[in-house]
Amino acid sequence: MDAGAYLRVSSNSQDVELQRSAIAKACDARGDRVVTWWQEKRTGKRLQRPELDAVRAAARAGDLRRLYVWRLDRLTRSGIRDTLDVVDELRRHGVELVTVADGFSLDGPAAEVVLAVVAWAAQMERLAIGERISEAREQARARGDGWGRPRRMTPHQQRSALAMAATGKTVREIAVALKVPRSTVWRALSQKPTKATGLKNALPRRL
């Protein structure tokens, strides 16, 4: 049977190749062929996602009869209600949902209970991850460390920027000298001091 597959990861640092490989093997074992791959890098805590919307549209149009996912939480991690709504919508339009790595069938009298438990577990896992990230962020801030994307300037470059700013160099002149974007220089000079750089707010008056 011709089938579709939906792949999702949460961040740009992840890729979908593990999911793609597992689904391809499962399809071969069942004699199916994936003709449409939907994939996206978006969090599962929001139900409105472009590629998932495309899957649901294909189901409503009658263009999809079997949908493969690596795990049920690839569809949604926003709770039991959203998960049941998506699965129920697919079923109403005649789509068979196949999960590859969950190890259970979505058919039979116990399917609704299984769906509810798995959806609840996925939501709890997402909340726990969020709590761990928040805790790590607060610990980093308490230590005076930065948080978020790595800085594009090394501590040595930041000290050089500080020294040049103290002599009256403009942000543009500092950026050219250090070969970094002006916005990066601006952020470096306006940030709070750290143990690594000793930076103080030293924004030059001229840009």
N, C-alpha and C positions, 0 to 999 in steps of 0.2 A: 504493500500500500504506500502511496505517496503521503508523506507526513511533513509536519513543520516542527521546528525546535526553537525554544526560547532560552537564551543564555543571558545571565546577568551577573555582574560583579559590582561591588560598591564603590570602588575607587580606581583612579587611573594607574595606581601602582600594581593592580591586579590584572590578570588576563583570563580569558574564557577558554583557553586551550584544553585544560583538564576537563571541563564540562563538555566541550565539543568532542573530544576523543571518547569519553565514556558514552555519550549519546550515540555516536557513530557505531560503536561496537554493539550497543543494545539494538540498534536498528538492523544491523547485519544479522544478528541472532534471530530476529523476528521476521526477517525478510522484507523489511520496510526500506524506504528511500526518502531521505530528507530532501525536499525540493526547495524549502524556504527556511533560512536561518534568520531569526531575529535576535539581535544582541545589543546590549547597552551597558554603560557604566554609570549606574545610578543607584542611590540608596533604595532599599526595599520598604522604607517606612512610609513612602508616599505611593498611593495606588495609581495616580495619574503619571504615567511615563510614556514617552512617544512610542517605543517599540512594543510595550505591552498593549498600548492602545491599538496598535496595528494588528496585533494578534487577535484582540477581541473583535476588531472590525472584520477581519478575515473570517472569523467564526460566524458572525452575524450575516455575512454575505454568502455563507455556504461554501467557502473556498478552503475550509480546513476540516479535516475529519479525524486526524490524530495528531496530538501535540506532545512532544517530548520535552521534559525538563530534567535537569540533573537532580534537583531536589525541589520539594514543594515550596520551600522558603525562597526559591528564586523568583517565584511569582509575586509573593508579598510577605513582608514581615511586620505588617502593621496591625495584626490582631486577628482574632477568630472570625469576626464579622466580615472583614474584607476578603479573607481567604475563602470563606464559604461562598461569598457573593461571586467571586471570580470563577471558582470551580463550578458553581451552579449555572452561571451564565454560559460557560463552555458546554456543559452538559445539555442545556436547553437547546442549544444549536447543533447538537449531534456530534460534539467533539469528544473523543476519548482522550483522557489525560494520562500520560505514562510518566511516572517518576523513576529515574534510573537508580539512584543511590539510596533512596529511603528504605527500600526493602519491604514494602507492603503494597497491596493492591488497593485501588480506589473504588473497586467494585464490591458488591455484597452488602448485607444489612449493617455491618459494623463500620462502614466507610465514613459515615458522618462523625462518629465518635473519634475515629482515627484522625480525621481531618482537623477536628477541633483541638485535639491534644497536640498535634504537630504544630498547628498555627499558634497555639498558646506558648509552646516551647520556643518557637522562633521569635516571638515578640519578647519573651523574657530574656532570651539571649541578646537581642538587640539592645534592650534596656541596660543589661549588665555591662555590655561593651561601652555604652555611653557613660555609665557611671565610672568605669575604669579610666576612660579617657579624661573625664572631668577631674578625677582624683590625681591623675598624673600631671595634668595641666596645673592644678593648684600647688602640687609639690614643686614643680619646676619654677613657678612664680615665687614661691616661698624661698627657694634657693637663689633667686635672682637670675635664673636662667631664662632664655628666650623660649617662645613657643610658636609653633606654626612652621612655615616654610623656612628652610635653612637660609641664613643670610648670604647675599651674593658678594659680600666683602669679607675678607679675612680680618682677624684682629689687627694684623700689621697694617693693612690698608686703612682700617678705621682710624688707627693712631696717626697714620700719615695724613688722612683727611682732616683730622682735628688740628694737626700742626699747620697745615696749609690754610685752614680757615682762620687760625689765629693770626696769620700774617696778612689777612685781608683778601685771600683768594676767593673768587666766587664759586658757587656750586658748579657752574659750567666748567670753569677752569680746573677744578678739582676732578670732575668727572673725566675730562679729557686726559689729564695727567695719569689717572689711575685706570683709565680704560674701562669704566663702568658707567651704567646709565645715571643720568642726573637724579632721577627719582630715588635710586639706591643711595646716592650720596646724601640726599636730603633726609632720608629716613635714618641713616647712620648718624648724622650730626644732630638730629633732633631726639634721638632715643635717650633713655635713662642710662646713667653710667653702669658699667658692668665690671666685674673683677678682671675679665680678660682684656678690656680695652681702656678702662679708666675714663671713658668718654663722658663729657659733660655737654649740656646743651650749648652748642657752639655755632649755631646757624649764622652764616654771614649775612650782612644786611643786603648785599647785592647778589643777584642771581647770575 
